Each structure stands twice: as C-alpha cells, then as structure tokens.
C-alpha cells in the first residue's frame, strides 16, 4: 500500500462513508481487488463487477451514485457501458480508469459527461479525492471534475 493510501486508511472523525456505495467494473481481478481495498480503506462500500452485463443487471434494480469503469474490457468497452448506464441511470457519476493512454478515448468520455479520467497506475489520493467529490456533489451535467492528471 502506498504512503498516500496508508494515510487515507486512517478513519477521520465525521468521515464515515459506509453508507455510500461505489460500483467498480473492471475485468482485471487484481485491479478490482486493489481498487476495492483502496476505496474501502477510505470508508466506502464497494460493489465490484467483473463483467459489464452483471453491473447493468445490478443497475436495473439499484440506485448507483458513482461508478468506476475500466475503458478497455473484453465484453464491452467502458464507453459502451456508459451509454447503457446513462440510459438506465442518467444521474450516475462515472469515473474512468484505463491502463492505455488514449487521448481520443479520454476526450470522448469527457464530452459524454464523465466525472473524471485516470490513467493506471494513478495517484491514490487524487483518485480518492475524485470519488469523494463525485459522491458528495450533485451531478455536474456535461462538465467534468477538474481533477489533475497524475
């Protein structure tokens, strides 16, 4: 665990996020585990999904405030998943993560209303700050969060 994530692992007074669920969709098991642990260390409850279709089934019966999506997955891309998600849950804030630098994909998802975009490996504290903002702020419309790139 990086020093930044160790720092965030300490509970802060009045900072209980246990009721706030963040959904994570990534087909990479090791990444799902590490990002889930990071989010949980900051007090979030995490619903992790290996397959986009599993997540869409969940969205059909559950309210989702924030979703963290990988862009490049085998079953469907994160961009396609975001399109389905927007149709079912237009107020869900979406944060994208990707292992491939792809400026065109980044521009496309930001234009589509993504809350933030991170290139793996990303800075733990910047990522957590973005998730905290997405959970606590109202839907930003077509604007993206102004989160510095790692």
GUTORTI-903621 format. One record per residue (C-alpha): residue in one letter; residue number from 1; x, y, z. Coordinates in Angstrom, 2 decimals, padded with zeros to 5 digits. Layout:
BEGIN
{'A'; NUM; {X; Y; Z}},
...
END
This chain:
BEGIN
{'X'; 1; {000.00; 000.00; 000.00}},
{'X'; 2; {001.42; 003.39; -000.94}},
{'X'; 3; {002.02; 006.06; 001.72}},
{'X'; 4; {-000.91; 008.06; 000.32}},
{'X'; 5; {-003.32; 005.15; 000.70}},
{'X'; 6; {-001.96; 004.35; 004.19}},
{'X'; 7; {-002.67; 007.94; 005.11}},
{'X'; 8; {-006.27; 007.67; 003.88}},
{'X'; 9; {-006.75; 004.32; 005.61}},
{'X'; 10; {-006.98; 006.10; 008.95}},
{'X'; 11; {-010.59; 006.95; 009.74}},
{'X'; 12; {-011.23; 010.63; 010.09}},
{'X'; 13; {-013.75; 011.93; 012.62}},
{'X'; 14; {-017.09; 012.65; 010.94}},
{'X'; 15; {-015.89; 010.99; 007.74}},
{'X'; 16; {-017.98; 007.80; 007.72}},
{'X'; 17; {-018.76; 006.76; 004.14}},
{'X'; 18; {-020.00; 003.24; 004.97}},
{'X'; 19; {-023.44; 004.01; 003.55}},
{'X'; 20; {-022.03; 005.29; 000.27}},
{'X'; 21; {-021.63; 002.58; -002.33}},
{'X'; 22; {-019.22; 002.92; -005.21}},
{'X'; 23; {-019.61; 000.44; -008.06}},
{'X'; 24; {-016.45; -000.77; -009.76}},
{'X'; 25; {-016.44; -002.52; -013.14}},
{'X'; 26; {-013.16; -003.97; -014.36}},
{'X'; 27; {-012.38; -007.35; -015.90}},
{'X'; 28; {-008.93; -007.47; -014.25}},
{'X'; 29; {-009.24; -009.33; -010.93}},
{'X'; 30; {-006.08; -007.89; -009.38}},
{'X'; 31; {-007.13; -004.35; -010.22}},
{'X'; 32; {-010.65; -004.94; -008.89}},
{'X'; 33; {-009.17; -006.16; -005.61}},
{'X'; 34; {-006.68; -003.32; -005.23}},
{'X'; 35; {-009.13; -000.53; -006.12}},
{'X'; 36; {-011.80; -002.11; -003.89}},
{'X'; 37; {-009.34; -002.18; -000.98}},
{'X'; 38; {-008.36; 001.42; -001.62}},
{'X'; 39; {-011.98; 002.59; -001.65}},
{'X'; 40; {-012.83; 000.52; 001.43}},
{'X'; 41; {-009.81; 001.96; 003.25}},
{'X'; 42; {-011.41; 005.36; 002.77}},
{'X'; 43; {-014.74; 004.18; 004.18}},
{'X'; 44; {-016.70; 003.40; 001.02}},
{'X'; 45; {-018.74; 000.27; 000.49}},
{'X'; 46; {-017.80; -001.28; -002.85}},
{'X'; 47; {-019.82; -003.39; -005.28}},
{'X'; 48; {-017.31; -004.85; -007.74}},
{'X'; 49; {-018.21; -006.46; -011.05}},
{'X'; 50; {-016.05; -008.46; -013.44}},
{'X'; 51; {-018.49; -008.17; -016.33}},
{'X'; 52; {-020.37; -005.09; -017.58}},
{'X'; 53; {-023.61; -007.07; -018.03}},
{'X'; 54; {-023.57; -008.08; -014.34}},
{'X'; 55; {-023.29; -004.40; -013.45}},
{'X'; 56; {-026.18; -003.45; -015.76}},
{'X'; 57; {-028.37; -006.08; -014.07}},
{'X'; 58; {-027.47; -004.50; -010.72}},
{'X'; 59; {-028.29; -001.01; -012.02}},
{'X'; 60; {-031.73; -002.21; -013.15}},
{'X'; 61; {-032.78; -002.72; -009.51}},
{'X'; 62; {-030.41; -000.49; -007.52}},
{'X'; 63; {-029.58; 003.19; -007.37}},
{'X'; 64; {-025.95; 003.90; -008.28}},
{'X'; 65; {-024.46; 007.29; -007.43}},
{'X'; 66; {-020.89; 006.64; -008.60}},
{'X'; 67; {-019.43; 004.06; -010.96}},
{'X'; 68; {-015.75; 003.50; -011.65}},
{'X'; 69; {-015.38; 001.89; -015.09}},
{'X'; 70; {-012.43; 000.48; -016.97}},
{'X'; 71; {-012.43; 001.67; -020.58}},
{'X'; 72; {-010.98; -001.42; -022.25}},
{'X'; 73; {-012.83; -004.62; -021.31}},
{'X'; 74; {-013.45; -007.71; -023.45}},
{'X'; 75; {-017.24; -007.97; -023.21}},
{'X'; 76; {-017.94; -004.30; -023.91}},
{'X'; 77; {-015.93; -001.11; -023.65}},
{'X'; 78; {-016.41; 001.26; -020.78}},
{'X'; 79; {-017.68; 003.82; -023.27}},
{'X'; 80; {-020.41; 001.43; -024.43}},
{'X'; 81; {-021.19; 000.63; -020.80}},
{'X'; 82; {-021.50; 004.33; -020.01}},
{'X'; 83; {-024.03; 004.70; -022.85}},
{'X'; 84; {-026.15; 001.88; -021.38}},
{'X'; 85; {-025.73; 003.32; -017.89}},
{'X'; 86; {-026.80; 006.81; -018.96}},
{'X'; 87; {-029.99; 005.36; -020.44}},
{'X'; 88; {-030.82; 003.49; -017.20}},
{'X'; 89; {-029.37; 005.87; -014.62}},
{'X'; 90; {-028.62; 009.30; -016.08}},
{'X'; 91; {-027.58; 010.83; -012.74}},
{'X'; 92; {-024.81; 008.31; -012.03}},
{'X'; 93; {-021.41; 009.97; -011.95}},
{'X'; 94; {-018.82; 007.95; -013.91}},
{'X'; 95; {-015.10; 007.88; -013.27}},
{'X'; 96; {-012.98; 006.13; -015.89}},
{'X'; 97; {-009.75; 004.24; -015.33}},
{'X'; 98; {-007.55; 002.80; -018.05}},
{'X'; 99; {-004.17; 001.19; -018.50}},
{'X'; 100; {-003.71; 002.57; -022.01}},
{'X'; 101; {-003.02; 006.19; -022.74}},
{'X'; 102; {-005.66; 007.12; -025.29}},
{'X'; 103; {-006.32; 010.86; -025.68}},
{'X'; 104; {-009.21; 010.24; -028.11}},
{'X'; 105; {-011.00; 007.95; -025.63}},
{'X'; 106; {-010.36; 010.46; -022.83}},
{'X'; 107; {-011.80; 013.33; -024.88}},
{'X'; 108; {-014.81; 011.22; -025.91}},
{'X'; 109; {-015.77; 010.18; -022.37}},
{'X'; 110; {-015.27; 013.69; -021.02}},
{'X'; 111; {-017.52; 015.09; -023.75}},
{'X'; 112; {-020.08; 012.42; -022.84}},
{'X'; 113; {-020.09; 013.67; -019.25}},
{'X'; 114; {-017.54; 011.53; -017.41}},
{'X'; 115; {-016.80; 012.96; -013.99}},
{'X'; 116; {-013.07; 012.12; -014.12}},
{'X'; 117; {-010.48; 010.09; -016.03}},
{'X'; 118; {-007.41; 008.32; -014.61}},
{'X'; 119; {-004.52; 006.53; -016.28}},
{'X'; 120; {-003.27; 003.46; -014.35}},
{'X'; 121; {-001.29; 003.47; -012.23}},
{'X'; 122; {-002.92; 006.52; -010.72}},
{'X'; 123; {-002.21; 008.52; -007.58}},
{'X'; 124; {-004.33; 007.04; -004.76}},
{'X'; 125; {-005.13; 010.37; -003.13}},
{'X'; 126; {-006.13; 012.09; -006.38}},
{'X'; 127; {-008.38; 009.15; -007.22}},
{'X'; 128; {-010.00; 009.12; -003.76}},
{'X'; 129; {-010.49; 012.88; -003.91}},
{'X'; 130; {-012.30; 012.48; -007.21}},
{'X'; 131; {-014.53; 009.71; -005.81}},
{'X'; 132; {-015.30; 011.79; -002.69}},
{'X'; 133; {-016.28; 014.75; -004.87}},
{'X'; 134; {-018.41; 012.57; -007.13}},
{'X'; 135; {-020.26; 011.10; -004.15}},
{'X'; 136; {-020.82; 014.37; -002.30}},
{'X'; 137; {-021.56; 016.76; -005.15}},
{'X'; 138; {-024.63; 016.98; -007.28}},
{'X'; 139; {-024.45; 015.77; -010.86}},
{'X'; 140; {-022.16; 018.11; -012.78}},
{'X'; 141; {-024.09; 017.87; -016.05}},
{'X'; 142; {-021.79; 017.86; -019.02}},
{'X'; 143; {-018.86; 019.31; -017.07}},
{'X'; 144; {-016.10; 017.04; -015.85}},
{'X'; 145; {-014.42; 017.28; -012.48}},
{'X'; 146; {-011.29; 019.34; -012.63}},
{'X'; 147; {-009.00; 016.62; -011.33}},
{'X'; 148; {-005.30; 016.96; -012.09}},
{'X'; 149; {-003.78; 014.16; -014.15}},
{'X'; 150; {-001.29; 012.01; -012.29}},
END
